Amino acid sequence: MMVHIQNLFYTYGDGTTGLKQIHLQIAPGRRTALLGVNGSGKTTLLYHLNGTFLPQQGQVTVLGIPVTRQTLPQLRRQVGFLFDYPDHQLFATTVARDVAFGPRNLGFSKTATAQSVTRSLDQVGLAALGEKPPYQLSLGQKKRAAIAGLLATDPQLIVCDEPFSGLDPHAQEQFRQVLDEWIAQGRSLIFSTHDLELAYAWADEVILLREGEVLAQGPPLEVLTDAPLLTAAKLPMPLLARLFAGHPRQPRNVEEALALIKD
Ligand SMILES: Nc1ncnc2c1ncn2[C@@H]1O[C@H](COP(=O)(O)OP(=O)(O)OP(=O)(O)O)[C@@H](O)[C@H]1O
């Protein structure tokens, strides 16, 4: 298993419950979406996967590495983390230097760093903006720069909080394609999202959280078509699942739906 979580609890300093009694196993080579209303614990859970938070109770193992203070350097080499707010991630004087920070820090040679910076800026469509200071970029461009920084280190697992929010549809599609290629090589992605349509169409597996607990885990076609479960999680059923409820075949995207309608 790529992620193995046993009996994880997390309580914030002011006594607020972040997570309670989490048991989870997540297999590699998949796109796993964490879903849940505001405050359900998605970010708190993601922070445990790269050691931003250490388990207060219970165990978290990622890529076979138990998450502890001692294993943090090892973990950070293998797990790339994309924050919700790109301003928290960008701090160098130019975009290219920012993207270079990760690979340099991991000991890539100058040549290998330069190659990975060029490749990843190109992958996110920012090749022309490498010499700009990050603060002069638009929000979506900052997000793309942060994504490029993540891709440049070539991690085994990417953990993202709301990776698609703030990206225009073309940039979203571009980023999905980059991730698809990367997952096809056996790497893994765990991301939080409020976009249920995207989770339904694109995720291999979804995990529903409610008030810091896991309510369900499974393929989107099972979990996101289960009306009582979604009601319990206070989430709406994706549009295509609603339109094709009771139909023998469930399309996951508009192309599949059109093909079914034409049949
Ligand atoms: N720094 C903090 N101090 C105290 N409580 C916190 C803190 N950060 C989060 N919480 C609480 O922990 C719970 C889980 O929050 P978390 O941010 O993990 O939810 P989320 O599912 O990511 O929400 P959103 O969809 O709004 O991003 C919430 O009740 C929240 O109020």
PDBQT file of the ligand as one rigid body, heavy atoms in Angstrom, charges set to zero:
ROOT
HETATM    1  N1  LIG A 301      -5.328  25.997  12.898  1.00  0.00    +0.000 N 
HETATM    2  C1  LIG A 301      -6.483  25.500  13.336  1.00  0.00    +0.000 A 
HETATM    3  N2  LIG A 301      -6.869  25.676  14.630  1.00  0.00    +0.000 NA
HETATM    4  C2  LIG A 301      -8.043  25.173  15.079  1.00  0.00    +0.000 A 
HETATM    5  N3  LIG A 301      -8.904  24.470  14.335  1.00  0.00    +0.000 NA
HETATM    6  C3  LIG A 301      -8.569  24.278  13.047  1.00  0.00    +0.000 A 
HETATM    7  C4  LIG A 301      -7.358  24.778  12.472  1.00  0.00    +0.000 A 
HETATM    8  N4  LIG A 301      -7.305  24.423  11.162  1.00  0.00    +0.000 NA
HETATM    9  C5  LIG A 301      -8.433  23.726  10.911  1.00  0.00    +0.000 A 
HETATM   10  N5  LIG A 301      -9.199  23.625  12.042  1.00  0.00    +0.000 N 
HETATM   11  C6  LIG A 301     -10.493  22.932  12.194  1.00  0.00    +0.000 C 
HETATM   12  O1  LIG A 301     -10.284  21.557  11.887  1.00  0.00    +0.000 OA
HETATM   13  C7  LIG A 301     -11.411  21.042  11.171  1.00  0.00    +0.000 C 
HETATM   14  C8  LIG A 301     -10.934  20.437   9.849  1.00  0.00    +0.000 C 
HETATM   15  O2  LIG A 301     -10.423  21.486   9.049  1.00  0.00    +0.000 OA
HETATM   16  P1  LIG A 301      -9.760  21.250   7.610  1.00  0.00    +0.000 P 
HETATM   17  O3  LIG A 301      -9.081  22.529   7.231  1.00  0.00    +0.000 OA
HETATM   18  O4  LIG A 301      -8.961  20.008   7.650  1.00  0.00    +0.000 OA
HETATM   19  O5  LIG A 301     -11.061  21.023   6.728  1.00  0.00    +0.000 OA
HETATM   20  P2  LIG A 301     -11.214  20.952   5.121  1.00  0.00    +0.000 P 
HETATM   21  O6  LIG A 301     -12.062  19.779   4.840  1.00  0.00    +0.000 OA
HETATM   22  O7  LIG A 301      -9.887  21.035   4.479  1.00  0.00    +0.000 OA
HETATM   23  O8  LIG A 301     -12.050  22.280   4.853  1.00  0.00    +0.000 OA
HETATM   24  P3  LIG A 301     -12.136  23.247   3.524  1.00  0.00    +0.000 P 
HETATM   25  O9  LIG A 301     -12.975  22.525   2.514  1.00  0.00    +0.000 OA
HETATM   26  O10 LIG A 301     -12.840  24.435   4.074  1.00  0.00    +0.000 OA
HETATM   27  O11 LIG A 301     -10.725  23.525   3.066  1.00  0.00    +0.000 OA
HETATM   28  C9  LIG A 301     -12.396  22.195  11.032  1.00  0.00    +0.000 C 
HETATM   29  O12 LIG A 301     -13.338  22.105  12.061  1.00  0.00    +0.000 OA
HETATM   30  C10 LIG A 301     -11.537  23.436  11.222  1.00  0.00    +0.000 C 
HETATM   31  O13 LIG A 301     -12.286  24.497  11.786  1.00  0.00    +0.000 OA
ENDROOT
TORSDOF 0
